[in-house]
Amino acid sequence: MASGATEDDECDPFGGLANDELASALLENDTDGNHSEEDWDPFGGLTVEEIGEGLESSDTEDEDDDQLERLGTTTRKQNTIPRDASTLISSPESAVPRVALDEISPETFRKMFLLARRPVVLVDRRATCVPMHITTEYLQKHHGSREIPLGFGGPSQQKAVLSDFLAFDDEALKGQYLRNLQMEHWFPDEAKHLKLPAVLGPNLLADEMRTPHVSATWRNWFELFVCSHHCAGFPFLHQDTCHVHAIGMQIQGCKRYIMFPPEDSRFLYTQPPGHTRSDIRDLDDVDPSKYPQFQNANRIHVDLYPGEILFCPADWWHTTKCMSMDTPSVTLNASFVDEGNYEAFLDSFCEFQAMKTLVKHGASVIR
């Protein structure tokens, strides 16, 4: 553990680890039916036009289109190139809608996405939340001398100088994933200026009255993720622990989120059952003899571009990989609790704390 760090500083409680694994990792650190992607609609058969219904009724198709344009709801075309990535791996269009952040109210967001547990991309056209300056070049210039962990918490975790990793020319480093770096610990000056979109409403993780036992680090939980196309991506398909909503802010490059709704858990082969991590390692090459029920899962994806924010609702399965061939992916992830997932979060957090206490006093971790 780095000097001055706490257990909570070093552990990612929301990265797909089971509570027993989290507790064990904390202590270790303290010592140093068949559906296709195209035919599944995560919005219950609603079209993008119908999603905009209720904001303003209209009688003609043209008026509907005008209302959506005012709202900022869009579907990115395949040939759209983000401003800092000139070459992208081709991909089909995503079923997840894009909505302009400055054109949607908290009430509308809550009704259409938060309460419904529906994923959406918020386009931060004015850069009010996405810190667009935290690019690989910026990190090299201002923090390049720092020694950081790669593959944090995994079996192949290793240390490297940040500038060496960000050069992406070292065969031993360029395929690694810089992930789950807590901004408040590793980059405190940057963390002071980070914030979630106001459209989300109050984050109960930051409310000391509602979540009194949550540490200060968790109240401003932003994590840095950096990788290139040489990296295989996030190492496993998972649900975020403690039933939190996940927020992904894309700063540089293009990142693909592969997602499955919570009700598909029975098709995703968790070990043991009820675990928050899937046993399936390669979603593009799934052995049907080993995982026969996977074909019934409803897989969707969304490609996230610079200036865009993904709202991934609580309990949605997800994993990621970099899609831009000539530009590394830089993402900030955050965790969010509202009234809808508050009780589930508290129950899971108490279980996590109890497990940490057991492990600290020598209890074995049951796998």
VEXDO-957830 format. One record per residue: residue in one letter; x, y, z of N, C-alpha, C, O in turn. Coordinates in steps of 0.02 Angstrom, whole numbers, plus 50000, padded with zeros to 5 digits. Atoms other than C-alpha are relative to their C-alpha. Example, Ala and Ser with C-alpha at 12.3 -4.5 7.8 and 13.67 -1.06 7.14 Angstrom:
% VEXDO-957830
a500454994150000506154977550390500455006050000500975005950033
s499584994149997506844994750357499615005550037499865011050045
END
This chain:
% VEXDO-957830
m500424994150000500005000050000500445006250000500955006450034
a499614993850003500635017549958499975003550067499505002850105
s499974996449936501155028450102499415004750007499255008549961
g500564995649987499675037150180499344997449974498825000449987
a500625002750027498405026250090499644996050052499954993250098
t500415004149956496985017750180499774993949963499864993449903
e500275005950033496175001150146499515002049946499524999349891
d500504998050049494745010050059500315003549941500045003149885
d499674996850057495945020249953500224994949949500164996249889
e499705004850045496725004649879499524995149970499684991849920
c500475005150024495174994049853499465002949957499205008249972
d500574998150041493904995549715499404995950021499374990050004
p500565004049977492264990249795499484998949946498994995449958
f500525000450050491314991649632500234996849935499924997849883
g499715002650062492374981949507499844992849986500254989449954
g500195006850017491454965449498500274994850049500214988850036
l499765004749951492254957749651499454998150048499055002450067
a500475002149948491214947549771500225003050066500815004850074
n499834997049936491144954049949500574996450035500984999650067
d499465003649966492274940150012500675001549967501185002050001
e499384998350035493564944149878500235007050018500835008350026
l499834993249981493484962549920500335000250068500845003550078
a499735000049932493774959250103500704997150001501144999850035
s499345003050003495244947950065500515004649968501075005249992
a499544995450035496014960549944500195005850044500765008150043
l499854994449956495874974450071500554998250050501025002150061
l499515002049950496854964750199500684998549970501194999950000
e499375001350034498154959150074500365006649985500965007149995
n499714993650015498434977250021500255003550063500735007350062
d499814996749939498524982650201500694997850023501035001350060
t499325002349984500094972250217500465002049944501034999649948
d499774997250062500674980250055499654996649941499784998249883
g500285000350075482784909348706500515003449959500845007649989
n499464997550039483974914248563499845007149978499325008349948
h500104993150022484144932748533500675002449972501205000349994
s499394997050028485374942548429500055007250024499575010050051
e499894993149980486124959448463499525004749964499315009749991
e500404995650040485074966648324499264999750017498915004750012
d500715000649992483364959748370499765001250072499165000650085
w500224998749932483364963948556499955007450013500405011249995
d500114993049985482654980548614499985000950076499494998850107
p499984999449927483154985148793499475004850026499395005550087
f500504995249978481784998148797499294997549989498825001549980
g500675002850002480314986148784499645001349935499035001949935
g500314999050065479994988948599499915007349982499635008849929
l500074992950016480055008048608500515002149949501095000149951
t499534997050047480815017248464500305006150033500085008350086
v499694993949973481945032248492499485005550003499475009550049
e500524994950001480455043148443499534999150060499345004050092
e500475001349945479335034748573500325001450068499975003250115
i499664998449937480655037048708499915007350016499875009250075
g500094992949988480445055748685499295002050017499165007850033
e500704998449986478565054548714499925002450071500254999950117
g500134997549934477915064348861500345006750013500145010550056
l499684993549993479105078848842499575005349968499495010949994
e500424995450035477975087048717499624996049948499944993049905
s500385004050049476555078848619499985003749934500005009849931
s500044997150067476455081548430499584995449957499504989549972
d500475003750042475285076048292500294997449936499984993349903
t499715002150063476455073548147500684997150011501014998550061
e499345003049995478025063548114500545005349999501045004850035
d499514994650003478945079548070500075003550067500625005250088
e499984996749935478465087448235500354995650052500714998150095
d499655004649955479055071848327500755000649991501135000850039
d499294999350014480725073248240500285006550026500845006850052
d499774993549975480835091648284500094999850076500575002650102
q499955000449927480495087748468500624996150021500964998050069
l499415004049984481855074448471500635003949988501125003450025
e499414995850014483065086548392500105005050056500675006550075
r499944995349944482675099048530500274996550062500674999350099
l499775003949943482935085548660500734998149992501104997650041
g499325002050013484555080448576500094992649995500654990149996
t499955007250006484135061948560500274998249932500005000249881
t499685001850063485265054448428500224992850000500304989750052
t499675006550008485915038148361500625001249957500565003349899
r499384998750036487755039248309500064995349941499984989249949
k499915004150060488065033048132500684996750001501154998950035
q499385003950000489415020348096500605003949974501165002649996
n499434996550030490465032447995500175006550037500585010450013
t499834994149961490495046048129500674999050034500784994050068
i499345000649970492275049248184500065005050057499975011050047
p499904995449944492585056548358500585004649987501025003049946
r499524994750017493665071948362500724998150014501175001549988
d499295001649987495225063248429500174992849981500694990250003
a499855006950022495125045848349499834999449926499254999849907
s500115000050072495355044348162499854993249972499594992749916
t500115006750025495255025548145499654995850052499914994750106
l500385004149953493925014748228499874993249969499784992649909
i500225006650023493564996248218499265000649985498885003550025
s500704999350019491894994948127499554996350049499764991250078
s500465003049953490384990748233499295001549981499165006749950
p500704998550013488494989348218499765005550046500085006950096
e500274994849958487425003248289499734997150065499504991450067
s500225002349934486965002048471499275001650010499005006349982
a500704998949982485215000648542499935005350054499375007450069
v500034995149946485665013048680499965007049971500405008949932
p500074993350029485045030648640500505005050028500775004050082
r499594994449977486065046548653499565006050008499155007649965
v500414994149984485295061848734500475005650021500935004650060
a499594994349982486055079148747499915001750074499345002650097
l500034998949928486485082248929499675006750017499315007150067
d500274993549984486005100548921499285000949977499005006349984
e500684999550025484295096648847499524995450038498934995050020
i500445004549963483605084048973499975002250073500495003850103
s500094997849931482895088449143500104994250048500044988450027
p499955005349950483195078749304499364995850004499394989750014
e500635003649996481345074249306499924995149942499704989449952
t500055004350059481385067249130500504994350004500334988549989
f499505005349993482995057749161499784994850052499844988850040
r500225004649947482295050249321499444995449974499454989449986
k500575003950023480675044749237500194995149945499994989349947
m499875004050059481395038049075500574995050009500574989849977
f499405004249996483045030449131500164997550071500294991650080
l499805002049933483385030449318499514995150031499714989850054
l500505004449971481755022849379499904993749958499774988349985
a500095005750045481635011649227500614995549995500584990249964
r499375003750004483435005549247500194998749927500344993049909
r499845000550071483765008949063500655003749987500725009550007
p499374996550016485525013049000499905005549949499465005049906
v500044994450047485785029348907500685003349997501065003250046
v499404995950007487225039748840499795007350001499375009549963
l500124992949995487215057948891500585003649965501165002649983
v499494996550039488145069148768500145006850033499725011350032
d499814993949964489075082648865500305005049950500915005949947
r499784995750054489165095148723500395006150024500815008849988
r499674994049974489765109348835500574998250048500855002750080
a499475002449956491025098848933499915002650071500385005050103
t500154997749932490175103249097500214994950053500334996750110
c499835005349952490605086549178500614995949978501044994350019
v499445004150023491805076649069500645004249999500675009249963
p499384996149998493575082849109500434998549939500894994449942
m499695001650064494175083148929500755001249998501094999149951
h499284998650000495915089148977500414994150024501024993950011
i499605005549972496415072849063500134994749947499864989249950
t499815004550054497135064848907500654996450018500954997850070
t499365003449988498645053248895500575005049998501065004450036
e499474994950004499695068348845500035004050065500575005550090
y500034996249938499115077948998500284995950058500654998550099
l499765004349947499445063249113500764999149997501104999150048
q499285000650007501185061149041500355006450024500865006050059
k499684993649984501595079649062499985001550074500475003950103
h500104997849931500905082149238500104994550052500214996050110
h499965005549951500985064849318500444994349976500434988850005
g499635005450032502175054849209500514996450043500674990650030
s499485003149959503465051449344499724995450054500104992050089
r500305004149947502225042649459500054992649984499984990549927
e500025007250007502375024049487499294997750017499044999250071
i500705001949992500665016249465499924992449990500354989349959
p500135007150012499924998649470499624998949935499175002749919
l500375002050059499344990449309499644993450016499904989150051
g500395005949985497994977249313499824999550073499864994250103
f500104999449928497514982949487499554994450028499014993150002
g500395005249967496914968849600499994993349967499744988549995
g500005006250036497184955449470500624995850013501084998150046
p499435004549988498374940649470500655002349967501195000449989
s499404997750036499564949349349500165007350015500495010649975
q499874993149983499624966149438500755001350003501144997350030
q499304998149999501284974949412500055007650004499575011249990
k499894992949995502034992049442500385002649940500794999049910
a499654996950056502625003949308500005007650009499565010350043
v500004992750002503105022049285499475002149950499454999449894
l500574998250042501585030649211500215002049930499895000049881
s499784997850067502545038849067500224994149957500134994249896
d499795005950037503285021949017499394996349973499384994149915
f500615003450022501565014149009499655003949945499445001049895
l500374995950047500785028748914500355000849933500055003349885
a499654999950064502105027648778499734994649954499754995349893
f500295005650037501285011248723500474997149948500264994949895
d499515002950045502895005448642500414994550033500864991650001
d499665005349963503504993248774499584993649994499004993550015
e500375006250011502994975448728499724997150065499194994050065
a500225002849936502844970848911499455004150032499115001850078
l500474995449968501734985748952499395001849957498855003149984
k500534997150041500684990648802499354996150000498824998949983
g500615004049997499444976448823499685000150069499184996850080
q500264999749931499164980549008499425005050005499325009249961
y500584995649988497644989449080500135004050064500205001150118
l500004995749942497815004349195499275000950020498885004149984
r500714999949982496185002449289499905000850075500334999150116
n500224999449931495285006549450500475004250043500555002850103
l499584995549960496485020349503499555005450031499265009549995
q500424995249965495575030549635500305007049993500865008350016
m499744993350015495755048749582500185003850063500695007350064
e499884996249939495665055749758500674998050032500995002150064
h499365002349972497165045249809500595001349953501105004049974
w499444999650047498235045049652500095007049969500655009149956
f499974993450032497805062149578499535004850037499045007050009
p500454996149958497035072449720499835007049973499275009449981
d500144993350027497205089349633499494999649944499085004149936
e500505000950053496215082749485499324998250030498805000550006
a500625002449970494925074549597499575005750028498965005150030
k500364994449971494455091249676499495003049952498995005949973
h500424996750050493645096849513499514995349966499144997349921
l500435004950033492705080949467499305000250029499215001350089
k500694999949976490815080249477499574995849953499734994749895
l500495003750039489345069949419499505004849968499415010449992
p500504995750030488025077049302499435001450049499194996950083
a500544998149954486705086649400499344996549983498914995750026
v500625003250022485365077749299499884993550038499314991150042
l500075006249962485695062049403499625001050065499324996250091
g500294998849934485035070249560500514998750054501094997450040
p499535000949944485805068349734500314993050000499974988049990
n499655006349991487115054749754500034998450074500375001950112
l500055001449928486735046649921500664997550029500734997250090
l499345001749974488535040549935500335006150032500765005450076
a499704993849974488975058749971499615002850059499805007950087
d500444997749946487605060550103500194996450065500034990550073
e499765003149938488365057250275499424997850045499514993350087
m500575002149960486635056050353499704993549974499484989350013
r500325005950030485995042850231500484994149996500264988350001
t499505005450004487615032850216500565001650051501125003250032
p499534997749948488485036250384500634995950006501134998450032
h499415004349990489705021550377500444999749939500934995949938
v499594999950061490395025050204500595004750010500505010350035
s499404995949990492175031650205500015006049954499635006449905
a499954993850040492665048650136500194998649928499965002049883
t499795001650068493485040649986499414997849957499364999849899
w500585002450038491875032149933499535005849982499165005249933
r500484994550012490945048749940500195004049937499775007649910
n499794996550061491945055549794500364994949956500944995749939
w499685005850032492255039349700500045000949925499564999949888
f499844999650072493045042649530500624995849988501114996450025
e499445004450015494205029849452500235001149928499835002349883
l499704999050066495385031449304500134993349966500384988649998
f499885006050041495465018349164500355002349936500105006749901
v499644998450061496735019149022500254993649968500544989350001
c499745005750037497125006248888500025001649926499705006349903
s499974999350073497545004448704499674994049968499444989450004
h500315005750034496874992548572500424993750008500184988249993
h499595005949987498324980948617499744996050060499884990150067
c500275003049939497414977248780499374996049983498964998149942
a500585004250013496124963248781499365003050029498815000850012
g500594996949970494964974248884499944998350073500384995250102
f500125001649929494234973049058499994992450007499714989049964
p499885007249998494654955549120499404995550010499464989450002
f500575004549990492904949349158499345003849995499305009850008
l500684997550000491044952049132499755000050072499834995050107
h500174999449929490314958149297499415004750012499235008749969
q500454995049973488994967349395500395003950053500805000950089
d499654996249948489624981549504499734998050068499134997450079
t500165002249932489654976449686499595005450037499665011350023
c500414995649958488434984049811499435003349963499145008249988
h500594997750037487104987149678500015007449984499495010749984
v499954992950018487765004349630499865000949925499974996349885
h500014998050070487385013149467500715001849979501085004650020
a499344998250024488945015349360499955005649949499505005749907
i499964994450046489405031149266500684999749966501194999450000
g499385000050037490715030849128500075006449959499645007849917
m499884993750036491435047349063500594998949952501154997649974
q499475001250049492425045448901500365006549985500055011549966
i499594994150010493855057748883500384999649934500435004649898
q499585000850059494905050748741499894993149971499764988350007
g500085006450033494755036948612499284997650002498835001350020
c500675003050001493275025248594500024993550040500454989250030
k500055006149959492765012048720499324996749987498805000049985
r500625003850009491484998448690499794996850066500194993550099
y500305003449943490344992948831499564994449974499104995649934
i500425005750015489614975548811499574998850061499834998050117
m500464999949943488064974248920499464994749993499264992849938
f500555004849996486744961848975499545002350057499795004550109
p500464997949947485164965849077500034995350059500234989550052
p499955004149939485034959349256499634993349995499864988450023
e500395006250004483724946349212500354994549960500134988849959
d499625005050037485014937549102500534996550043500924992650017
s499495003049956486054932449253500024992449994500554989449997
r500045007350002485454914449236500334997149938500464991149935
f499685002450061486254913349063500755001449999501094999549951
l499314997450003487954920649111500494996250044501074998150049
y499565004949968488674906549217500465003250052501075003650044
t499614997549944489214914649379500244994350044499894989350052
q499715005149957490334904649494500215003150065500675007250066
p500595004349994489644901649622499375003849978499415009849965
p500624996650019487824905349577499865006050046499955005750106
g500124993949963487344922949629500605004550006500555010150032
h499384996150001489134929049609499915005949952499475005849909
t500054994150043489414946049526500494999949942500605004949909
r499535000750055490684939449401499834993849958499704988549986
s500145005650044490364928449249500624995649991501194998149992
d499465004750012491404912949220500225000149926500754997349909
i499844999750071491394916549032500535005349989500435011150007
r499444995450007493034924648985500015003649932500165009649930
d499984997050067492904927848796499305000149971499054994949948
l500694999550023491194934148745499944999449924499394998249898
d500025000750073491674933448561500154992949977500124991349918
d499845006950017492144915148568499764995450057500164992450093
v500315003849946490944906348687499894992849979499584991649927
d500075007250015491014887248689499284997950017499104997650075
p500705001949987489184881648667499934993550039499424992450072
s500055006249961489564864648742500115001250074499864997550116
k499864998449930490204872648902499505004950028499345004750088
y500474994949978488984887148909499395000149954499285005049918
p500555000650048487424881348816499465005450007499125007149959
q500544995249989486244894148895500205007149980499775011649978
f499784993250017487294909148843499655002649938499545008749931
q500334997850062486424909448674499325003350014499065006849971
n500644996949982484834914948765500085007050030499595010450041
a499884993449970485654930548837499905005549949500045004649890
n500144994250042485174947548767500595004850002500615009350045
r499394995950001486834955548723499895006349960499645006149904
i499994993750037486934973748675500685003350012501065001250056
h499394996349987488374985848661499895007349983499425009149948
v500004992950017488705004348654500725002249996501135000750040
d499344997150008490255013148589499995007150027499595011250006
l499984993649967490705028048697500575004249973501145002049969
y499534995450032491575042948618500175005850047499815006950096
p499804994449957492475058148693499425004950011499075006849965
g500534995449983491285069648784499334996650014498835000150023
e500625003749988489985056048813500034996550068500564994550092
i500065002949933489365048948979499494994349996498924995349976
l500455005849998488615031548996499714999250069500084999050119
f500345001949939487325028349130499854992549995499434990449955
c500105007249997487425009649168499634998450064499934998850118
p500395000849939486025005449290500254994450044500604989950021
a499815005049951486284995149446499814993049975499284992049947
d500105007150013486454976349419500044998149926499954992349909
w499875001850070486744977449231500704997049994501184999650023
w499365003150013488134965849175500375004149947500065006549900
h499634996150050489534974549080500744998250002501014995950053
t499285000250006491314973549020500195004849944499755007349910
t499814994850048492344984748906500644998149963501024993749983
k499375000450035493724985948777500095006149957499615009349937
c499834994250041494614999548679499864998449927500054993149902
m500165001150070493985001448500500385004549953500415003149893
s499624995550045495045015848432500704997249989501064995650036
m499375003350018496555009148339500615004350010501165001750024
d499404995749996497695024248345499975004950059500415009350064
t500064995649943497115032848504499824995950062499334992250060
p500185003649939497135025748681499335002350027499105007950013
s500624998349966495525025448780500145002550070500514999350108
v499964997349932495415036448935499295001050025498905004649994
t500674999749972493875034749045500035001350074500474998750109
l500104999449928493335040649216499344996650017498834998049987
n500605003449977492105029349304499815002450070500255003950111
a500244997949935491035034349452499434995450021499134991949980
s500555004049973489765025849565499485004650030499645010050056
f500564995649983488055032649608499454995950034499284990550011
v500555003149965486685028149731499435005150007499545010750029
d500584995749991484935035449726499484996350042499634990950069
e500515003149959483315031349816499824993049974499644988650014
g500205006350030482975017049695500444994150019500204988550025
n499555005549982484515006849741500305000850070500774997350089
y499744998449934484805013949915499974994150049500474992550080
e500075005549953484124999450018500444994149980500764991050023
a499575005550023485004986449910500735001450014501114997050033
f499314998149986486634996049928500164999150073500684996250090
l499865000649929486494996950117500074992850022500524991150060
d499965007149981486154978350134500654996949977500984993350015
s499395002950027487614973750022500625003050033501114999450045
f499434996849967488784986350103500104997250070500674996150091
c499945003049933488404979250276500314993149996500714991150038
e499715006750010488794961850211500755000649985501154996650010
f499304998850016490424968450139500415001650062500954998950072
q499654998149939490924976350304500074994150047500594993250078
a499975005849956490494960550400500524994949975500894992050015
m499525004750029491524949850281500725002550011501174998550025
k499344997149989493004961750297500234998750072500814997250084
t499845001249930492924959950486500184992750012500664991250048
l499865007149992492874940950476500694998249973501074994650006
v499355001550030494364940150359500575003050042501104999950050
k499494996749960495334952350467500174996050062500744996150086
h499905004049939495114940650615500174992749984500134988350028
g499735006550017495724925550519499514995149970499694989349959
a500475004750030494134917950446500204998649928500445003149893
s499825001850069494424908750283499475002849953498895003549972
v500464997550051493644915550124499704994149962500064990049934
i500345005550034492344903750052499895001849927499605007149913
r500074998550071492384902849863499494995349969499354995749909
END
